[in-house]
Structures are given as structure tokens and as C-alpha cells.
């Protein structure tokens, strides 16, 4: 594939990504040591890279001794796996932002990553095509990000599960609107603004959704929505404001 024509766009996106990382203290983890080496070079004269490891346990140990606020990892590690690393890291530090680069985009891995919860999911093939920058931009604005490949896997999984005969819960039109906003990674205030209702109304609808979906939290509600085919996932990822 000839990517020459894409050089200016990719260089611009790379510079944007650099600006987003300058204020972060980042930990990275992957079984791919070539990828790790390229990341270390990427962070030169950029944000602070405070930890680098190839296993889940090693990365967790480093996270406990640093004040990292951003974790970038792959799903495949030499020991453990990315979704488990994110889940355990967030148990220790709930404010930690996590971007998972999915090397094997299968439904089980993606659902585990959403449940962890990962703030951004980028398929491995989109890493060098602006996917990381798009994900970081979404995360910077307190949103979540799933690229088009991830969305397609979720859609196909949804269609397969719909045929299982499970009866989905009955949601009101407003609850569906709020659930759609949650699946797009929108904040309560963003949902309230888009629906022209108060933030207390949005919170009330979320509480009702959690009861009807038997979900533990809003992230779990998104997982259930994907599993039960309650929401149509867009082909293209949403646009996010830096």
C-alpha cells in the first residue's frame, strides 16, 4: 500500500497527539518489544514516560510506585493481558486514563476491555493512521473512543447475540436516548444539553437504566447494551472536540 499521499495528514495528527501527551505521566505495557522501543522513542522530548513493562504484574508494580495518570497498553502481554491490567490498575487508581491497543480484535477481548473499563480502544491496524491521536483527543475531553474496527466487531457480535432469543428490557424513548449517549462516551452534562433536559433528569434516567439492565454502573450498562443489541453502533467513530 502506497501511503505517500498520507504523510502530511499523519504528521499533523502526530503533532496533535504529542501536544496531548505533554501534560501526562504515562506508563506503557506490551509484549511487543519492537513496539515498546518505538514508543520510548516517541516520548523523547514529549510527555513524561514513567514506566515501561512487558507483563501485567511488572506494570502494576510500577504503577504503584509512580503517579502515572495515563496507561497505554496492548491486549497481549508476556504475562497477563491488557484488559486485566487496566481493571486492576483502575481499582488502585480510579482516575487513571487507559488506552488499549487491540492486536486481536475479538468480541471477548473487546467486551472485557469495555468492562475494565478502558477509556479508549484502538485496533492495531489503525495505530499508525491517526487512531491513537483520535483516542487521546476523546479521552482528554473525558470521553471514550472506539475506532471503526472495534465498532464493527461489536456490531457483528450484537447481531449474533440477537439471534439467541434473549428478550431485551423495555426502555422508554428518553432512556434509549440517554443510553445512546452513554454508548458514545458522553458525559451527563453533554447528554443533558443534547436532550435539553436537566442533569438531574439525566441522572434519574441512568438510575432507571441501571435497574432495568441489571447493571452495576454506567460502563456495565454499555456492555449490556452491546450484548443485547439495544443500541446501533455507528460505522464511523464520533467526532470529538480537543
LINFEN-V30925 format. One record per residue. N is the residue number from 1. RES is the residue in three letters. OMEGA is omega in whole degrees, -180 to 180 (NA if undefined). D_LAST is the distance of its C-alpha to the last C-alpha in Angstrom with 2 decimals. Layout:
[[N | RES | OMEGA | D_LAST] [N | RES | OMEGA | D_LAST]]
This chain:
[[1 | UNK | 179 | 30.15] [2 | UNK | -177 | 29.50] [3 | UNK | -175 | 25.85] [4 | UNK | -177 | 26.64] [5 | UNK | -178 | 24.94] [6 | UNK | -174 | 21.63] [7 | UNK | -178 | 21.69] [8 | UNK | -178 | 19.70] [9 | UNK | -179 | 16.79] [10 | UNK | 178 | 16.84] [11 | UNK | 178 | 17.19] [12 | UNK | 179 | 14.16] [13 | UNK | 179 | 12.04] [14 | UNK | 179 | 13.99] [15 | UNK | 178 | 13.20] [16 | UNK | 179 | 9.40] [17 | UNK | 179 | 10.34] [18 | UNK | -178 | 12.76] [19 | UNK | -180 | 10.60] [20 | UNK | -176 | 8.82] [21 | UNK | -175 | 12.45] [22 | UNK | -180 | 14.13] [23 | UNK | -176 | 13.91] [24 | UNK | 169 | 15.14] [25 | UNK | -165 | 18.74] [26 | UNK | 170 | 18.94] [27 | UNK | 180 | 21.87] [28 | UNK | 179 | 22.55] [29 | UNK | 178 | 25.30] [30 | UNK | 173 | 26.87] [31 | UNK | -178 | 30.39] [32 | UNK | -176 | 29.55] [33 | UNK | 174 | 30.56] [34 | UNK | 177 | 29.69] [35 | UNK | 179 | 26.08] [36 | UNK | 180 | 26.22] [37 | UNK | 179 | 27.62] [38 | UNK | 177 | 24.91] [39 | UNK | -180 | 22.23] [40 | UNK | 176 | 24.26] [41 | UNK | -179 | 24.33] [42 | UNK | -177 | 20.59] [43 | UNK | 178 | 20.11] [44 | UNK | -177 | 22.65] [45 | UNK | -179 | 21.45] [46 | UNK | 176 | 18.07] [47 | UNK | -178 | 17.25] [48 | UNK | 175 | 20.33] [49 | UNK | -171 | 21.87] [50 | UNK | -179 | 24.23] [51 | UNK | 177 | 25.78] [52 | UNK | -177 | 26.70] [53 | UNK | -180 | 29.13] [54 | UNK | 179 | 30.48] [55 | UNK | 180 | 31.72] [56 | UNK | -176 | 30.50] [57 | UNK | 180 | 32.99] [58 | UNK | 180 | 32.33] [59 | UNK | 178 | 28.59] [60 | UNK | 179 | 29.29] [61 | UNK | 179 | 31.77] [62 | UNK | 179 | 29.33] [63 | UNK | -179 | 26.66] [64 | UNK | -178 | 29.40] [65 | UNK | 177 | 30.16] [66 | UNK | 177 | 26.71] [67 | UNK | 179 | 23.87] [68 | UNK | 176 | 21.25] [69 | UNK | 178 | 18.07] [70 | UNK | 177 | 16.75] [71 | UNK | 174 | 19.07] [72 | UNK | -177 | 18.81] [73 | UNK | 174 | 21.98] [74 | UNK | 179 | 23.83] [75 | UNK | -179 | 25.97] [76 | UNK | 177 | 29.09] [77 | UNK | 179 | 30.35] [78 | UNK | 175 | 33.80] [79 | UNK | -175 | 34.55] [80 | UNK | 179 | 32.86] [81 | UNK | -175 | 29.70] [82 | UNK | 180 | 25.93] [83 | UNK | 178 | 25.71] [84 | UNK | 178 | 28.53] [85 | UNK | -180 | 26.95] [86 | UNK | -179 | 23.73] [87 | UNK | -178 | 25.95] [88 | UNK | 179 | 28.18] [89 | UNK | -179 | 25.53] [90 | UNK | 173 | 23.79] [91 | UNK | 179 | 27.24] [92 | UNK | -177 | 27.63] [93 | UNK | -176 | 24.14] [94 | UNK | -178 | 22.39] [95 | UNK | -180 | 19.25] [96 | UNK | 173 | 18.78] [97 | UNK | -176 | 15.76] [98 | UNK | 175 | 17.23] [99 | UNK | 180 | 16.33] [100 | UNK | 174 | 19.48] [101 | UNK | -171 | 20.37] [102 | UNK | -179 | 23.08] [103 | UNK | 176 | 25.98] [104 | UNK | -175 | 28.27] [105 | UNK | 176 | 26.39] [106 | UNK | -172 | 29.13] [107 | UNK | -177 | 28.85] [108 | UNK | 180 | 30.32] [109 | UNK | -177 | 27.86] [110 | UNK | 179 | 24.83] [111 | UNK | 176 | 26.26] [112 | UNK | -180 | 27.04] [113 | UNK | 178 | 23.51] [114 | UNK | -178 | 22.13] [115 | UNK | -173 | 24.91] [116 | UNK | 0 | 24.26] [117 | UNK | 171 | 21.42] [118 | UNK | 179 | 18.89] [119 | UNK | 179 | 15.21] [120 | UNK | 176 | 14.57] [121 | UNK | -179 | 17.32] [122 | UNK | 178 | 17.45] [123 | UNK | -174 | 20.82] [124 | UNK | -176 | 22.52] [125 | UNK | 180 | 22.95] [126 | UNK | -178 | 19.26] [127 | UNK | -178 | 18.48] [128 | UNK | -177 | 19.26] [129 | UNK | 178 | 17.76] [130 | UNK | -178 | 14.03] [131 | UNK | -179 | 14.16] [132 | UNK | 179 | 13.33] [133 | UNK | 179 | 10.12] [134 | UNK | 180 | 9.11] [135 | UNK | -179 | 10.46] [136 | UNK | 178 | 8.92] [137 | UNK | 178 | 5.27] [138 | UNK | -178 | 7.09] [139 | UNK | 180 | 9.12] [140 | UNK | 180 | 6.96] [141 | UNK | 178 | 6.47] [142 | UNK | 175 | 10.20] [143 | UNK | 174 | 10.51] [144 | UNK | -175 | 12.69] [145 | UNK | 171 | 12.85] [146 | UNK | -179 | 16.10] [147 | UNK | -173 | 16.54] [148 | UNK | 180 | 19.24] [149 | UNK | 178 | 22.03] [150 | UNK | 180 | 21.50] [151 | UNK | 180 | 21.41] [152 | UNK | 179 | 24.63] [153 | UNK | 179 | 26.37] [154 | UNK | -180 | 25.62] [155 | UNK | 180 | 26.87] [156 | UNK | 177 | 30.02] [157 | UNK | 178 | 30.64] [158 | UNK | -179 | 30.30] [159 | UNK | 179 | 32.85] [160 | UNK | -178 | 35.19] [161 | UNK | 179 | 35.08] [162 | UNK | -178 | 35.68] [163 | UNK | -176 | 39.05] [164 | UNK | 178 | 40.13] [165 | UNK | 178 | 41.37] [166 | UNK | -180 | 39.33] [167 | UNK | -179 | 39.24] [168 | UNK | 179 | 35.75] [169 | UNK | 179 | 35.58] [170 | UNK | 180 | 35.79] [171 | UNK | 174 | 32.63] [172 | UNK | 180 | 32.46] [173 | UNK | 179 | 30.26] [174 | UNK | 178 | 28.03] [175 | UNK | 177 | 27.89] [176 | UNK | 179 | 26.90] [177 | UNK | 180 | 24.05] [178 | UNK | 179 | 22.85] [179 | UNK | 177 | 23.38] [180 | UNK | 177 | 21.38] [181 | UNK | 177 | 18.42] [182 | UNK | -179 | 19.00] [183 | UNK | 177 | 19.18] [184 | UNK | 180 | 15.76] [185 | UNK | -178 | 14.32] [186 | UNK | 176 | 13.95] [187 | UNK | 177 | 14.84] [188 | UNK | -179 | 18.20] [189 | UNK | 179 | 16.95] [190 | UNK | 179 | 14.79] [191 | UNK | 179 | 17.98] [192 | UNK | -180 | 20.14] [193 | UNK | -177 | 18.36] [194 | UNK | -179 | 18.52] [195 | UNK | -179 | 22.17] [196 | UNK | 175 | 23.11] [197 | UNK | 179 | 24.75] [198 | UNK | 179 | 24.76] [199 | UNK | 176 | 22.85] [200 | UNK | 177 | 26.39] [201 | UNK | 178 | 27.15] [202 | UNK | 180 | 24.19] [203 | UNK | 179 | 25.38] [204 | UNK | 178 | 28.86] [205 | UNK | 178 | 27.90] [206 | UNK | 177 | 26.14] [207 | UNK | 178 | 29.36] [208 | UNK | 178 | 31.40] [209 | UNK | -179 | 29.33] [210 | UNK | 179 | 29.84] [211 | UNK | -177 | 33.56] [212 | UNK | -179 | 33.97] [213 | UNK | -177 | 32.08] [214 | UNK | -177 | 33.75] [215 | UNK | -179 | 30.44] [216 | UNK | -178 | 30.02] [217 | UNK | -175 | 26.41] [218 | UNK | 178 | 23.43] [219 | UNK | 177 | 22.55] [220 | UNK | 179 | 26.21] [221 | UNK | 178 | 26.11] [222 | UNK | 179 | 23.49] [223 | UNK | -180 | 25.83] [224 | UNK | 180 | 28.79] [225 | UNK | 179 | 27.13] [226 | UNK | -176 | 26.57] [227 | UNK | -175 | 30.08] [228 | UNK | 176 | 31.84] [229 | UNK | -178 | 30.16] [230 | UNK | -175 | 29.06] [231 | UNK | 175 | 25.77] [232 | UNK | -178 | 25.24] [233 | UNK | -178 | 22.36] [234 | UNK | 177 | 20.55] [235 | UNK | -180 | 21.29] [236 | UNK | 177 | 17.83] [237 | UNK | -179 | 14.79] [238 | UNK | 175 | 12.60] [239 | UNK | -178 | 9.63] [240 | UNK | 176 | 6.38] [241 | UNK | 179 | 3.81] [242 | UNK | NA | 0.00]]
